[in-house]
């Protein structure tokens, strides 16, 4: 119950921070409306007709740290629910270790290792965001402004959804018991290593899906909630691996359609 309560509190606080705007100066609802307006224009004018009042970001060190924190909190809000079964199973096994007078490790250490892997992804995402905004590929409200870029991004995500490495990582994420039984390490350092490894598998499974936020809008609530729900289903429902394949095909068709319209 302690672990469940802590997970619920962290997830709720993360979503509350995102809904408040994650330090962007406007609420997520406002950013979402502007993102949708930009997509609705067909991106032929970069979506700027609905975003003219939004000034381009000035990338100072402070702003870069803010964006990194935004991505980290976003990953907590989106990925921690799907990691909850693994974290709860770790807590259960750990409690049994304590009952048999073996070394006990706080579950938070395992969770911190998992989130550290996503912090690494967040750092790469911030660097990409800086590059995309600098070249004009992303609008001031963090929506893709180029149809060709969007089409290739969808195609690449669709291809990755069908690759063996994607589904190898997904199998590890879908099998908490198998992961812990084959990769259990004792002590705090072992728990941190297990968390990092599980996080690495999770990043390997979902990094391209998270990259789709550059297409739909980094702070677009529909994309954030939709991707979080999809990842949860992909990892937990019985036919989750088939869901991954089906999504890959759909993304390929979507991306090809966008490129056909662009050319």
C-alpha positions in Angstrom: 0.0 0.0 0.0 2.9 2.4 0.7 4.3 1.8 -2.8 0.9 2.1 -4.4 0.3 5.4 -2.6 3.7 6.7 -3.5 3.4 5.8 -7.2 -0.1 7.4 -7.3 1.1 10.6 -5.7 4.1 10.9 -8.0 2.0 10.3 -11.1 -0.7 12.7 -10.0 1.8 15.4 -9.2 3.5 14.9 -12.6 0.2 15.3 -14.4 -0.7 18.3 -12.4 2.6 20.0 -13.4 2.0 19.2 -17.0 -1.6 20.5 -16.9 -0.3 23.7 -15.3 1.9 24.3 -18.4 5.2 22.9 -17.2 6.7 26.4 -16.9 5.8 27.4 -20.5 3.9 30.5 -19.4 0.4 29.1 -20.4 -1.6 26.1 -19.4 -1.4 22.8 -21.3 -5.0 23.3 -22.4 -4.0 26.5 -24.2 -0.9 24.9 -25.8 -3.1 22.0 -26.9 -5.6 24.3 -28.6 -2.8 26.1 -30.4 -1.2 22.8 -31.4 -4.4 21.5 -32.8 -4.9 24.8 -34.7 -1.5 24.5 -36.2 -2.1 20.9 -37.3 -5.5 21.8 -38.8 -3.8 24.3 -41.2 -2.2 21.4 -42.9 1.2 22.8 -41.8 1.4 24.5 -45.2 2.2 27.8 -43.4 3.9 26.0 -40.5 0.8 26.4 -38.4 1.9 29.9 -37.7 -1.5 31.5 -38.6 -2.8 30.4 -35.2 0.5 30.9 -33.4 1.6 34.4 -34.5 1.2 35.7 -31.0 3.7 33.1 -29.5 7.2 34.4 -29.5 10.0 32.0 -30.4 11.9 30.5 -27.4 15.2 32.0 -26.5 17.5 29.1 -25.6 19.3 30.2 -22.5 20.9 27.7 -20.1 17.9 28.3 -17.7 15.4 27.6 -20.5 17.3 24.4 -21.5 17.1 23.2 -17.9 13.4 24.0 -17.8 12.8 22.0 -21.0 14.8 19.1 -19.6 12.7 19.1 -16.4 9.6 19.3 -18.5 10.6 16.2 -20.5 11.6 14.3 -17.3 8.2 15.1 -15.7 6.4 14.1 -18.9 8.2 10.8 -19.0 7.3 10.2 -15.3 3.6 11.0 -16.0 3.5 8.8 -19.2 5.8 5.9 -18.3 5.4 5.3 -14.6 1.9 3.8 -14.9 3.1 1.2 -17.3 6.1 0.4 -15.0 3.9 0.1 -12.0 3.5 -3.8 -12.3 7.3 -4.2 -12.3 7.8 -1.8 -9.4 5.1 -3.5 -7.4 6.5 -7.0 -8.1 9.9 -5.8 -7.0 8.4 -4.5 -3.8 6.7 -7.8 -3.2 9.9 -9.8 -3.7 11.9 -7.4 -1.6 9.4 -7.7 1.2 9.8 -11.5 1.2 13.5 -11.0 1.3 13.1 -8.9 4.5 10.8 -11.5 6.0 13.5 -14.1 5.6 16.0 -11.7 7.2 17.9 -11.1 4.0 19.1 -7.6 3.0 16.2 -5.2 2.3 16.4 -2.4 -0.2 13.9 0.5 -0.5 11.8 0.1 -3.6 12.5 3.8 -4.4 16.0 2.8 -5.4 14.8 0.5 -8.1 12.3 3.2 -9.3 15.0 5.8 -9.4 17.1 3.6 -11.6 14.2 3.2 -14.0 13.5 6.9 -14.1 17.2 7.7 -14.6 17.1 5.8 -17.9 14.2 8.0 -19.0 16.2 11.1 -17.8 18.8 10.1 -20.3 16.2 10.0 -23.0 14.9 13.4 -21.9 18.4 14.9 -22.3 18.5 13.6 -25.9 15.0 14.9 -26.5 15.9 18.4 -25.3 18.9 18.5 -27.7 16.7 17.4 -30.6 14.1 20.0 -29.6 16.8 22.7 -29.6 17.9 21.6 -33.1 14.4 21.4 -34.5 13.4 24.8 -33.2 16.7 26.4 -34.4 16.0 25.1 -37.9 12.3 26.0 -37.9 11.1 22.4 -38.0 9.3 23.0 -34.7 6.9 25.9 -34.1 7.1 28.1 -30.9 4.4 25.8 -29.5 6.5 22.7 -30.3 4.5 21.4 -33.2 6.1 20.1 -36.5 5.9 22.7 -39.2 7.1 20.6 -42.1 4.9 18.0 -43.8 7.9 16.1 -45.2 9.6 15.9 -41.8 6.3 14.7 -40.3 5.8 12.1 -43.0 9.3 10.7 -42.6 9.0 10.7 -38.8 5.8 8.7 -39.0 7.4 6.3 -41.5 10.5 5.8 -39.2 8.3 5.2 -36.2 6.2 2.7 -38.2 9.3 0.8 -39.3 10.7 0.7 -35.8 7.4 -0.7 -34.4 8.0 -3.7 -36.7 11.7 -4.4 -35.9 12.9 -7.3 -33.8 14.7 -5.0 -31.3 11.5 -3.2 -30.5 9.7 -6.5 -29.7 12.6 -7.9 -27.8 12.5 -4.9 -25.5 8.7 -5.1 -25.4 8.9 -8.8 -24.2 11.1 -7.8 -21.3 8.6 -5.0 -20.4 5.7 -7.4 -20.6 7.3 -10.0 -18.3 8.1 -8.6 -14.9 8.5 -11.9 -13.2 10.9 -13.3 -15.9 12.9 -10.1 -15.7 13.3 -10.3 -11.9 13.9 -14.0 -11.8 16.8 -13.8 -14.3 18.3 -10.5 -13.4 17.9 -10.2 -9.7 20.8 -8.4 -7.9 21.3 -8.0 -4.2 21.8 -4.7 -2.4 21.2 -1.1 -3.2 23.6 -1.1 -6.1 22.0 -4.2 -7.5 18.5 -2.6 -7.2 19.7 0.5 -9.0 21.3 -1.6 -11.8 18.1 -3.6 -12.2 16.1 -0.3 -12.4 18.4 1.1 -15.0 18.3 -2.1 -17.0 14.5 -2.3 -17.0 14.4 1.4 -17.9 16.8 0.8 -20.8 14.5 -1.9 -22.1 11.5 0.4 -21.7 13.3 3.2 -23.6 14.3 0.8 -26.3 10.6 -0.2 -26.6 9.1 3.2 -26.6 11.6 5.9 -27.6 10.3 6.3 -31.2 6.7 6.5 -29.9 7.8 9.3 -27.6 9.5 11.0 -30.5 6.1 11.3 -32.2 5.4 14.1 -29.9 7.5 16.2 -32.2 4.8 15.6 -34.8 1.7 16.0 -32.7 2.9 18.6 -30.3 5.3 18.2 -27.3 2.7 19.7 -24.9 -0.4 18.4 -26.8 -2.5 16.8 -24.1 -4.2 14.5 -26.6 -0.9 13.1 -27.7 0.5 12.8 -24.2 -2.6 11.0 -22.9 -3.0 8.9 -26.0 0.6 7.7 -26.1 0.6 7.0 -22.4 -2.6 4.9 -22.8 -1.2 3.1 -25.8 2.1 2.2 -24.0 0.1 1.0 -21.0 -2.0 -1.3 -23.3 1.0 -2.5 -25.3 2.7 -3.6 -22.1 -0.2 -5.1 -20.2 -3.0 -6.4 -22.4 -2.7 -10.0 -23.6 -2.4 -9.1 -27.2 -0.1 -6.1 -26.6 2.6 -7.3 -29.0 0.1 -7.5 -31.8 -1.0 -4.0 -31.0 2.6 -2.9 -31.6 2.6 -4.6 -35.1 -0.8 -3.1 -36.0 0.3 0.4 -35.0 3.5 0.0 -37.0 1.5 -0.7 -40.2 -0.9 2.2 -39.4 2.0 4.6 -39.0 3.5 3.5 -42.2 0.3 4.1 -44.1 -0.1 7.5 -42.4 3.4 8.6 -43.1 3.2 7.5 -46.8 0.0 9.4 -47.2 1.5 12.6 -45.8 4.5 12.3 -48.1 2.3 11.6 -51.1 0.4 14.8 -50.4 3.6 16.7 -49.9 5.0 15.7 -53.2 
